[in-house]
């Protein structure tokens, strides 16, 4: 059975260890999500975003 290694590992570390690694992994996901949203919003002012939207929707205005 391929699951025997996983089951043995879970028994070895116990529920506390499993929860520790689960929470640790979730914290890293939140960190990367926060960095991603921070970088995404970095450097773009509201008027710059609006001007780019106008160009994309209606062509270049002269």
C-alpha positions as CSV (number, residue, x, y, z in Angstrom):
1,X,0.0,0.0,0.0
2,X,1.4,3.4,-0.9
3,X,-0.4,5.1,2.0
4,X,1.5,3.2,4.7
5,X,4.4,5.6,4.7
6,X,2.1,8.6,5.1
7,X,0.2,6.9,7.9
8,X,3.4,5.9,9.7
9,X,4.6,9.5,9.4
10,X,1.3,10.9,10.8
11,X,1.5,8.5,13.7
12,X,5.1,9.4,14.4
13,X,4.6,13.2,14.5
14,X,1.2,13.0,16.0
15,X,-1.7,15.4,15.7
16,X,0.1,18.3,17.2
17,X,2.9,18.0,14.7
18,X,0.5,17.7,11.8
19,X,-1.4,20.8,12.9
20,X,1.9,22.7,13.3
21,X,2.9,22.0,9.7
22,X,-0.6,22.7,8.4
23,X,-0.8,26.1,10.2
24,X,2.8,26.9,9.1
25,X,1.9,26.2,5.5
26,X,-1.3,28.3,5.7
27,X,0.8,31.2,7.1
28,X,3.2,31.0,4.2
29,X,0.2,31.1,1.8
30,X,-1.1,34.2,3.5
31,X,2.3,35.9,3.4
32,X,2.7,35.3,-0.3
33,X,-0.9,36.4,-1.0
34,X,-0.2,39.6,0.9
35,X,3.1,40.3,-0.9
36,X,1.3,39.6,-4.2
37,X,-1.5,42.1,-3.6
38,X,1.0,44.6,-2.3
39,X,3.1,44.4,-5.4
40,X,0.1,44.4,-7.7
41,X,-1.1,47.8,-6.3
42,X,2.4,49.2,-6.2
43,X,3.1,52.3,-8.4
44,X,-0.2,52.7,-10.1
45,X,-2.1,55.8,-9.3
46,X,-5.8,56.0,-9.8
47,X,-5.6,58.4,-12.7
48,X,-3.0,56.3,-14.5
49,X,-5.3,53.3,-14.3
50,X,-8.2,55.3,-15.7
51,X,-6.1,56.7,-18.6
52,X,-5.0,53.2,-19.5
53,X,-8.6,51.9,-19.4
54,X,-9.7,54.7,-21.7
55,X,-7.0,53.9,-24.2
56,X,-7.9,50.2,-24.2
57,X,-11.7,50.7,-24.5
58,X,-11.9,53.6,-27.0
59,X,-8.6,53.8,-28.8
60,X,-6.1,56.6,-28.5
61,X,-7.8,60.0,-28.0
62,X,-6.2,63.0,-29.6
